[in-house]
Amino acid sequence: MELERLSIELRPRNAWEALDLGVRLTIQHARAVYASWLAVTLPCALLIIGVFGIGMQHPGWAMLLMWWLRPAFDRVVLHVVSHAVFDEAPSVRATLRALPRLLSPRSLLGALTLRRIGTQRSLRTPVEMLEGLHGPAARQRRTLIARRVGGAATWQCIAWLMLEVILTLSLFGLCVLLVPREIMEQVNWDTLFRQDDKVRFIGQLAMVLYVACHLALEPMYVAGGFMLYLKRRNDLEAWDVELQLRRIAQRHAAANAGAALFSMLLALCIAMSVCVPTRTSAAEGAQPYTEEAPDASAPVDEEAPRRNAEPEDMARTGAIDNASAKLKQIMQRPEFGKDEKHSVLRWRNTDTDDDKPWNFPDWLGNWLLGLGKLLAGLGKMLAALGRVGGWLLIACLALAVLYVIMRYARGWSRVARRTPPPAELAGFDIRPQSLPPDVPAAARQLLREGRTREAMSLLFRGALSVLAHRDHVPFTRGDTEGDCLDRVRQHANARFVYLARLLGKWQELAYAHRIIAASDVETLCNEWPRHFAAQTEKSHG
């Protein structure tokens, strides 16, 4: 396998990260995956629905057949995903050309018969399809691959099954809401798939929704199993370590090539510098060198060979030291790992009976030893219960403290994060700058002019403005007049009675079209400053 071309990062990861990586890989290559997947499965699904669900009037058999053929359809997704992990997602035409090899009877027969019922199908399919093993070798390989990730594959199967059921039932319920009530009254849910033509389409609808959910979710399930398979292969074969060693070897090969080239250039320069003076002296007619015989009368130096050999030994020793230092420097790099110490708490072994402190008979000593072991076991159990109780007590105290903090923090956040009041409320403009300086005087003037509706509107609008900007009643833009009254009762109860009277008169005038007596409006104008005049003076001061 060409590990350098993988588009995913090779590193130790747990099984749940591998499952998430499979979903992300499917989303990243969704166009290629779903194009090939639907090109193969959609015609088969339409054929099964048409023959069994509509022609033979057995939607249940159609759903069962689609479920049974999943191992054959999954091989299409696995073919695309196994190429997409190298950034070489095959086209639909290439996938169709590979169908005879993907759906070979020898490998597909066991997947549809003996091994069809199981929760680790997404993990077995890559072993059967990508490694091409059969017989005992295939069984041993499947057992080895599923040894540490089989539980994650089982939980993945259960999770996707629940998601498929929930999505199917949700879509079915949404569609049933659109069915006329007269037809739903004729449906017998106990015999849903064996009714007459009037209501049989309910079962056919469930069949179509189930197939649609299967086509949408199955590729992500297969990709998750394939990522579990790659995770297990990486754990067994240390692909990440091998890839790091390859990269180190490539860097060293490049460095050695550069050093060799530099050495060749240096040797060439030295040879040229040595050869040029020799040719010059030969051209000038230098005498040839003749070796003279040693003089027999001269004394013989026996230490000369030893002195000549000492520089060679020193050079050899220096080269060995340099090589050792370089090897230590290489071994200190982070890719070769480091030593780690882990401390683990263990129970102290107290069950040794080498030295017996008693001189009792054997039967009595054995009885006392058994009693001691029983008491020790009870002590350990009580200690464990005490630890569990202590942790539960700590958890309860932590939850209580957290509750108190959140309760008070909610009050602080209300003060700190006070949102500005809306500009319009219940159809009224409640901005302070839109009101006159003296609201009751302006309302009396409108009343004298016979404009009772405008006078009541001004009083109610001014009251809402004061409640929103001075008393900070948390009105929202969509509140109705009744909602405003409820919020005033909760946050400004002292002004609730007056506002209820004012709102009642306003509703009688505006909605019931009743005539309001001028004396009632005058009374409301006289009482209005007692509740809202301070805010009016502050806003217009």
N, C-alpha and C positions, 0 to 999 in steps of 0.2 A: 504494500500500500504506500502511495506517495504522500507521506505525512505533511510535506511542505506545502501541498496544494489545498489542504483543508481550510475551509473558510471559518471554522470555529476554533476557539482557543483551547488547546489541550492543556488541561490542568486538573488536579484532583477536585472533584465536586461531588456533593451528595446526590441521592437519587431524585429528590424533589427539584433541585436545580436542573437536573437533566430533563425531567418532564417539562419544566417551564421552557427550557431551551428548545425542545421539540415543537411546542406551540408557537414560539417566536419564529422558528425556522419555517414553519408552514405559512405563517402570516407574511414573512418576507418574500417567499416564493409562491404566494397564493395564486397568481395567474397561471404559472406553469403547472402547479399541483392540481388545482381544480379543473383546469382545461383537460388534462389527460384523464383525470378521475371521472369527470362527467362524460367525456367522450366514450368511455367504456361502460360505465355503470348506468348512465341514463337510458340508453336504448334497451338494456336488459331489464331495467326497472319498468319502463313503459310496456315492454312485452309481457312481463309477469303480471302487471296490473291489468292489462287488457285481456289476457287469457284467463287468469284465475279470479281476479277481483271483479271484472265486469262481465266477461263472457260466461264463466262458470258460476258467477254469483257467490264466490267464496273469498271475501276479503281477508279473512283470517289465514287461509292457506297462502295467500300472496305475501302477507307479512312474515309468516314463518319461513317461506322460501327465501325471501330477501335476507332474513337474519341468518339462515343456514349457509348462504353463499358468501358471507362476509370474508372468510379467509381467502377466497379466490379474488375478490375485488381489492382486498388490502394489498395484494402484491403489486398492483398498479401504482398505488401511492408510495409504497416502499421503493419501487424502481425509480420514481421521480426524485424522492427525497434523498436516496443514496447517491444520486448524481448531483443534486443541488447542494449537498454539503461540500462539494468541490467546486461550487459556482459553475456547474455545467448542467443546468436543468434541461432535460431532453424535451424536444417538441412533441406535439401530439402525434405527428407522423412517425417519429422514432419510437414512441411508446407503442403504437399500434403494430409496428414491425417487430417489436420484442415480445408481443403477446404469446406466440407459440412457445417461447422459452420460459416465460413467466408462468404459464398455465400448463406446464408439462404434467401429464397424468401421474408420473411416478412420485413427484413431490407433493402434488395436490391431493392425492387420494387419502393419505393419512390425515391431512389437515381437515378434510371434510367428513371423516368417519371416526377413527379411534380417538384422535386428539381434538375433536371439534368442541367438546364440552370442557371448558377450562377458563380460568381467569388470567392466565399468563400468555394469551395468544399473541399479544403485541410484542412480547419478548422472544417467543419461539419462532415467529415468522422470519426475522432476519437470519437466524441460525440455519433454518431450512433453505432459505432462498439464496443467501449470499455466500455461505460456506459450502453448500452442495453436499453435505454429509448424509449418509443413509445407514440404517441398521444400528448396531450397538454403538458405533462411533458417534452417530447423531444423538443418541440418548445420553451418552456421557457428556457430550458437549453442551446439550441443553441443560443438564443438571449443573454443570460447572458455571454456565453463564447466569443461571437463575439463583445461584447460591446466596448472594448478598443483596440482590435487587429484586428477588421474586415477590417480596411483600409489597414493594412500591408498585410493581406491575399489577398486582391484585387490587390494590387500592385505586390505582388509576382506572382499571376496568369498572370497578363499582361506582366511582365518581362519574365517569362518562355515561354509564348506564342510567344513573339517577338523573343526570342532566338531560339526557335524551328523553326519558319518561316525563320529566317536568315540562320540558319544552313542548313535547307532543300534546300533553294534557292541557297546557295553557293555550296553545293554538286551537285545540279542539273546543275548549270552553268558549274562546272568543268567537269561533264560527257558529257554535250552537246558539249563542246569544242573538245571532242574526236570522235564525230559522224561525218561521212563523209559529205562533203558539198552537194553532190548530194541528200542525203536523207533529209537534213535540208531544202533544197529549196522546198520540197514537203509538209512540215509541215504547216498546217493552225492553228495558235495558238488560233483562235476563237472557233474552234471545235476540241480541242486537244484530248478529250476523246471519240470522235465519228468518228474516221477516219478508213481508211481501214487498212489491215494487214501490209502494208509497213511501216507506220509511227506510228502505235498505240503503239509501244513499248516505245515511248517517254512518254506517259501517264503512262504506267506501270512502267517505271523507276522512275517517280515522286512519284508514290504510294510506291514503295519499299523504296525510300529515306526517305519519310515521316514516314513510320513505323519504320525504323531504328533509326531516330532521336527521335521518341517517346519512343522507348525502352531504349534509352541511357539517356534521361533527366528526364523522369517521376519519377523515384525513389527519386531524390533529391527534386523535387517539393513536393512529399508526405511527406518526412522527414521534410521539412521546416514547413509545416502545423502542423505536430505533435509536433514540438518544440514550435510553437506558442500556441498550446493547453496546453502543460506543463507549459509554462510561465504564461498563464492566470490562470491555476489551482493553481500555486504557489502564484500568487497575491491574489486570493480569499481565499485560505485556509491556507496561511502562512506556507507552508511546511518548509521553511528555518528556521523560528523561532521554529517550532515544533521539527525539527531535533536538533537544538542547545539545546533546553530544555531537550530532551532525553539524549543528551551527558552529560549535567550537572547532570541530575539525576543519570546516570550511574557512574559518578565520585564520587558523594556524597554517593551512595550506597556502592561503593568499600571502600570509606573512613570510612563509618559507620561500615561496616563489620570488617575492621581492628581494629577500636576502640573497637567494642564489643569483639573481640577475645582477645585484650590486657586487657580489663576489667575482662574477665573470668580468664585469667592467673593470674592477680593481686589478684583477690578474692581468688583463689585457694592457692596462696602463703601465704596470710594473714591467711586463715583458718588453714593451716598447721603450721604456726608459733604460732598460739594461742592454738591449740589442743595439741601440743607436751609437753609444760610445765605442762598442767593440768593432763595429764596421769602420768607424773613423780611424781607430788605431791601426787596423789592418791595412787601410789604404795608405797610411803614412809609412808603411814598411817596418812595423815593429817586428822584433825577432821572435821566432816561435819559442814556446816554453819547453825546456828540457829538464826532466827530473834528475836531480843530482843524488848520487848514492850517499847514504849516511856515513859519517866519519866513524871509523871503528874505535878511534882513540877517544871520542867524545863520551862523556858519562851518560848513562841511560836513565831517563826519568820514568820510574815505574808508576808514579801517581798521576801521570797525564791522562791515561784512559779514564781513570775514576773521575777526575775533574771535568773531563769532557762529557761524562755520562750524567753528572749531577744536574746540569740545566734541563736535560730531557726529562728526568724524573720530576723535577720541580714543575715543569710545564704540564706533565701528565696529572700530577696531584692538583694543580690549580684548575685544570679542566674538570676534574671530578667534583671539586668543591663548587665550581660554578654551576655544574649540572644539578647538584643536590639543592643548591639555593634556588635555582629556577624551578625545580620540581616542587619544593615547598611553597614557593610563591603561587604556582598553578593550583596546588591543592587547597590553598586558602581562598580561592574564588567562591562566590556564593552558589554557583551552579553545582559544586561538588558537595553541598550540604555542610552541616556542622553537627557537633556533638551536643545533645540535649539531655538534661537530667530531669526525670519526673519522679515525684514523690507520691506514693499511694498509701493510704491508710488501710491497714489490715488488722484483723482480730488477733490478739495475742493468744498463742497456743497454750492453753492451760490443761489440756487433756493428757498430759504425759504422766505415766504412773511408774517411772523407773525407780524412784526413791519413795518407798512407802513409809510414812512416819509412824505406822502402827505395827503392832505385833499380834493383830487379831487373827483368828482363823480365816481361811480363804473365803468361806461362804459369807462371813460377816463383813470381810473387807470388800468383797464384790458388791454386797448389798449397800454398804456405805458409799462406795464409789458411784453406783447407779443413782443413789439418792442425791449425791452431790451434783451429778450431771443434770438431774431433773431440776434441782434448785437453781443451777446456773442457767438452764434454758428459760425457766420462769423469770429469772432476773433480767435476761436479755429481752424477753418479750415485754416485761413491764417498762424497761428502759426505752424500747422502741415506741411503746404507746405514749410514754412521757414525752419523747421527742416529737411525735406527731401532734400530741395535744399542745405542746409548747409552740410549734410552728403554726397550728391553727389559731391559737390565742394571739400570736404576733400578727397573723394575717387579719384577724378581726379588728385588732387595734389599729392596724394600718388603714383598713377600710373605713373605720370610724373617723380617724384623723382626716383621711381624704374627703369624706363626706362633709365634715365640718369646714374644711378649706374650700371645697367647691360651693358650699352654701353661702359662705361669706364672700367668696370671690364673685359669685353671681351678682350680689348686691354692689360690690365695688365696680364691676364691669358696667352695671347699669348707670352708675354715676359717671364713670370715665368715658364710656362709649355712647353718650347720649346723642341720638340722631337729631338733626334739625327737623322742625315740624314742616309739614307739607305746605305748599303755597295755596292749594285749593283743597277744600274739605266739604264733602256732601254737596258739591256744586257751588260753594261759596268761596270767594276770594278772601282769605283770612290774613293776608299780609298786613302788618301794622301800618305801613305807608299808604295802604288803600283806604284806611278809615279816616274820618274827620277827627279833629282834635278833641271835640266834645261829642261823644256818641249820643248820650241822652238828649242834649239840646238839638242836635241835628234831627233826631227822631221826632221830637215835639214839633219842630218846624214842618217836617213832612206831614205830620198828623193834622196840623192846622190847614195845610194845603189840600187836605182830603186824600192824601196818598198813604193810606193805612198799610197797604201791602209793602211799600218801600220802607216805611218806618219799622215794621216788624222784622223785615229782612235785615235792616241795619242793626237792630238790637241783637238778633241771633248771630249774625256774622261777627259783630264785635265781641260777643261772649265767647264764641269759639276761638277767636284770635287771642284773647287774654288767657284762656285755659291752655292753649297750645304753647304760647311764648312765655308766660309768667309762671304758671303752675306746672308746666312741662308734662301735661297729660299726653301719653304716647299715642296720639292719633296716627292713623295711616291714611294714605291717599284714597284708598278704596272704601273707607268707612262710610256707612250710611248715617242718617240722622239718629236712628235707633242705636247703632253701634257707638256713636259719639256719646249718647246718654249713658250707655253701659260703662264706657271707659271713665266717664266723670264720676259715676257711682263708686268705682273701684279706686280711683286715684285722687279725687277731689270731692269727697262726699259732702263737704260743707256747702257746696254750690249746686248740689244735685237737685234740691227742691225747687229753687228758682229756675234752673235750666229746664226742669220738667214742665213747669208752668209755662215758660216761654215757648218751649217746643210744642206743647199742646195747643196754645193759641195760634202758633204759626201753621200747624198742620190743619187746624180748622179753617183758617183763612186761605191757605194756598191749595189744599187738596180737597177739602169738603166744600169750599166756596161759600162759607158762611160769613155773615156780617159780624165783625167784632166791634163791641162797644168802644167808643173813644175813651171812656173812663177806665176800661181794663188796660188799654194801651198806655194811658197816662200813668196808671199805677206801676206798670212794668218799667216805664221810663224813670219813675221816682226811685224804685228799688234797685235799678241797675248799677248806680255809682257805688252802692254799699259793697258790692261784690267785685266790681271791675274797674273802678275809677283810678286806683293807684297805678295799674298797668297803663291806662290811657295817658295819664300825666307823664309817666316815665317814657313812654314811647314817643310822645310828641313834645317833650320838654326841650 
